[in-house]
Amino acid sequence: MPWKRRSFGSNHLSRALNIADLREIARRRVPGFAFEYLEGGAEDEVTLRGNREALERLRLIPQTLVDTTARHQRTAILGRPANSPLVIAPTGLNGMLDPQGDLALARAAARLGVPFTLSTMSTTRLEEVASRAGGRLWMQLYVLKDRAIARDIMQRAAAAGYEALVFTTDANVFGSREWDQRSYRAPGKPTIRTALDLLRHPRWLVEVLGRHGMPRFRNLEAFLPPSAATALGGSTVIPPLFDATISWDDITWIRQLWRGRLLIKGVLSVADAERAAALGCDGIVLSNHGGRQLDSCVAPIEVLPQIVRALGARLPILIDSGFRRGTDIVKALALGAQAVMIGRATLYGLAAGGEPGVERALSILTGEIHRVLGQLGCNSVAELGPQHVRAP
Ligand SMILES: Cc1cc2nc3c(=O)[nH]c(=O)nc-3n(C[C@H](O)[C@H](O)[C@H](O)COP(=O)(O)O)c2cc1C
């Protein structure tokens, strides 16, 4: 008789052994349209798959017979101490996955001692996150067609004490997430199938819609007509807001309005990294938006070595897109990234079980980093280097 291995079948966070297990709980817990919004990528999802394939192709080379009992993963991110080399990536519409959404992510990050990035498209006001979550807060900026929105976000984030601004540059033209669009018959209008599926998720209906009403883009309410401010519609209601005119000239404008740290998220070439450094940015995030924007796009991990070589120590380099395991994170650190931004991995935790779910995701990732450091013969992330990674 063929041997059948046991796959994950539980709904308990404590039984989730890895991020894929949390994803499975999340898939069962939230309605299909919300999971599709979380999960999907643009067009044929070549970028989405490529992010994972590129990380998996790299292999680790351990050093053996090193005492690693004292190992730890403390590090510095943008010059300030962090308990782990992680940052929670900005994601819009978190309130669709759990009523606490942004607050749950921010609080779990604060408890771990790593930065949390709030999206411009968040479903919680940035002031509320600052007053109720604490911790290191970064604000993500989309420069939309109505420039008054960006100005408002920067002024409010500065007043609320946000440490850094993360300017996302890879959404000048919105990606076509075709799977997500199929949940709607028109922008913001669910299909009958989507609506029927909602009825199969009464807990979500009560907790997310019943108690709080449809999640809304709380940071943008003063600027959007009421019909566009509701988050139902995922990526179908947002595209017309985006501005194809954004350019490097806007960095000067942003610099005038924002005195704190400035990171550019969406850099994937040496030339753009050089330009960000020359314009005095405080860091870059190598990212393809988790495969949700340009399809057939290079994976950030594939261009990391050449960008690290070009920039040296001039600028902190962060990275995201596709990171699901401690091994993935350790590979990026070994190749010169200062920290890894986590997108879907913590969202799976959020959708699987709110704040405890995010905590579970973070503890899985930090536990894996701890184990991998030991297996590689390293006592800290500072000891990691290119000698630990073999390129394909
Ligand atoms: C559901 C979802 C919403 C997102 N919303 C935003 C956003 O509002 N702003 C932004 O800069 N990036 C956004 N991103 C991209 C993430 O910041 C990050 O680049 C990406 O998730 C990293 O890839 P990963 O999900 O494979 O970790 C979003 C990603 C997801 C999955």
The ligand as a Gaussian input file, in Angstrom:
#p B3LYP/6-31G(d) Opt

LIG

0 1
 C       -2.910000      41.994000       0.348000
 C       -1.744000      42.883000       0.025000
 C       -1.903000      44.260000       0.042000
 C       -0.821000      45.091000      -0.237000
 N       -0.973000      46.459000      -0.141000
 C        0.112000      47.255000      -0.298000
 C        0.009000      48.659000      -0.072000
 O       -1.057000      49.163000       0.268000
 N        1.124000      49.403000      -0.235000
 C        2.333000      48.866000      -0.599000
 O        3.325000      49.573000      -0.725000
 N        2.455000      47.532000      -0.798000
 C        1.385000      46.722000      -0.651000
 N        1.530000      45.376000      -0.808000
 C        2.860000      44.810000      -1.103000
 C        3.605000      44.502000       0.197000
 O        3.993000      45.668000       0.859000
 C        4.865000      43.671000      -0.069000
 O        5.661000      44.334000      -1.015000
 C        4.557000      42.266000      -0.559000
 O        3.443000      41.730000       0.104000
 C        5.762000      41.366000      -0.333000
 O        5.572000      40.113000      -0.868000
 P        5.041000      38.847000      -0.016000
 O        3.571000      39.058000       0.186000
 O        5.331000      37.695000      -0.896000
 O        5.791000      38.849000       1.287000
 C        0.445000      44.518000      -0.563000
 C        0.585000      43.133000      -0.579000
 C       -0.484000      42.317000      -0.291000
 C       -0.284000      40.838000      -0.278000

